[in-house]
Amino acid sequence: MMELRYANTKLYFGLKAVERLRDHLNGFENVVLVTGKHSARLSGALKDVEEVLKDLEVEYKVFDEVVPNPTTEIADELAEIIWRDGYDCVIAIGGGSVIDTAKVSSVIALSGGRARDYLRGKRAKRYLPLIAVNLTHGTGSEIDRFAVLTEGREKIGISIRYPDVSFDDPKYTLTLPSCQAVYTTIDAFFHAYEAVTAKTTNPFVETLSCEVARIIGENLPKDQGLEEKTKLMYASMIAGMALDLSPAHIVHAIEHALSGINPKLPHGCGLALIGARAIYWIHKHCENSAKILRCLTGREVRLAEEAEKAFRDFLMEVGFVERLGDYVGRDDFKEVERIVFGPLRYLISRVNFEFTREMLHDILENSL
Amino acid sequence: MMELRYANTKLYFGLKAVERLRDHLNGFENVVLVTGKHSARLSGALKDVEEVLKDLEVEYKVFDEVVPNPTTEIADELAEIIWRDGYDCVIAIGGGSVIDTAKVSSVIALSGGRARDYLRGKRAKRYLPLIAVNLTHGTGSEIDRFAVLTEGREKIGISIRYPDVSFDDPKYTLTLPSCQAVYTTIDAFFHAYEAVTAKTTNPFVETLSCEVARIIGENLPKDQGLEEKTKLMYASMIAGMALDLSPAHIVHAIEHALSGINPKLPHGCGLALIGARAIYWIHKHCENSAKILRCLTGREVRLAEEAEKAFRDFLMEVGFVERLGDYVGRDDFKEVERIVFGPLRYLISRVNFEFTREMLHDILENSL
């Protein structure tokens, strides 16, 4: 078992980590468990949490309404339940969608307002204790301060709060479908890749991001047993730290626009769809791109074409063969442009070069 | 400029980091600056701190009595000054000796007792705000919770408190004499090496420690300008995190005994003197030893003899040619044994094998 304190979060990592939940429920009478429809049950995490709560005679209610690409409405609904029923603590059991929703609702419950206000800059005044049980090896949300919600067709990421306590038990990720395992790992990779190619990068972000890329490069192509899952979950966790220190930019901006337009597009899948050509443009301007791609693929990539090819080859190696055209069409490109250069402008300003509309269209065209 | 939050410490890293001191002095009327005799002045750090204090009209007093291998008496004396004169905050400007003394005194000032009580297990109830301006690339004390003090002939390390705010500005290390630069870097290396070979190691400690070894291996043998100093100071800082997560053991235990007996022995020098043969024994029992030595030297070392030789060669490469016999003699070995297997027993129990008296004598004999 590994214990870490990073920023405001105390994190437990390893098998049976959730047993330590009992040390963090002191004084709580009733808590709300936030989950999606399937993975909290399928993974066994919900049962493990329930056992601890029953053992300590803490009352609880399960709110299992969170969906992938969650909306502000869901966060508002959950916040109202927490507020009206006077829960003492929120326990999120899931991936990024679940943890992000719980973050926002835990704030609204004590600070008022609606989720969309926070997407537009309202500051959190107070928030309920939040415990996160992470079920993916991609989100990083268990250790970062970010949440992403969808309002209408727009997906917006905000800096809102850290979980107080988080648990990363790799055995819960053994039940992830294999395509989801690839998607979520690609999410972790882009947390690292974008962190290290942002204007805000620093030596610690480099240390973390290179390690993330090395671990993913070594373990994602393998059949994933517990050993590989443990390494991938660790990589995802430190990618969350890197992201927290130096936030994402172009690739996440475009993906948020895409999965805002088509909520059936899983986040990590969207990143993979456009990632190779986005890397082409970022690589032209950021030295660190070569470094992290070398860590991922073991290849020396100098030219932007080589960088793009190295990443495409890696995706092939891990069995990712989808195309952007499976989810959106050329008709949607104008709307993507409007969102990326409108509400998500703050994301693309995080690189040290001017990201243009032409670059965006080139990425989309080359990903179809 | 890099900003990090680790455990209870907010850390600023980079040139002119100390300018950010002004953000952390709110509400303080009078502070005490703790330094040694030379480096705080020579490096320019004292002047930089004084400028901020004068600018904000905060009163201050300089306590410049801290010596290398500081004693409990010095910590007690400083604590009494802080308490009687009612200072609001302690600012330590120096290396490990200065920061460690300030840690202990900041506790005694509000929790009572004497330094020796804390060495024997007394717990800190309260402590004054502590700000650390680190002047070495070795200590790690600016980001860890440890302090080491000498009582009589015994040097004891304790877990006592984190600084609240720390500053790592590499330009302050440009005035370190070159032998000190080697000593302090070897200290950082052993923080990483011992952390990763302790029972308490974990994946994050491995990530940090391998990076420490890589950076030291690449930069210590070079002539050190600001670029190399920046990298070495960064390595030292993350080695401090590794140490905080997984504390030191055999090499530090023996060194504490040696410099307890001869306070003229600089800590990092003592580690270098016995390090190669200590590595020989640790390498036999800890897989991670090969990994970190590969990061340091670029060499694949399998046998313990190869590990010892690789480290000896590295010391030669960086110009370290001293021998243990320059500081202690065979007559002292019984006393070293008494201290290592007596008051420092808790340190040698941190490895996954039984460290014997025979191993200790072998290390000492082979280092003479």
Interface residues (C-beta under 8 A of the other chain):
Chain A: M2 L4 R5 Y6 A7 F13 N202 P203 F204 T207 L208 E211 K231 Y234 I238 L245
Chain B: M2 L4 R5 Y6 A7 F13 N202 P203 F204 T207 L208 E211 K231 Y234 I238 L245
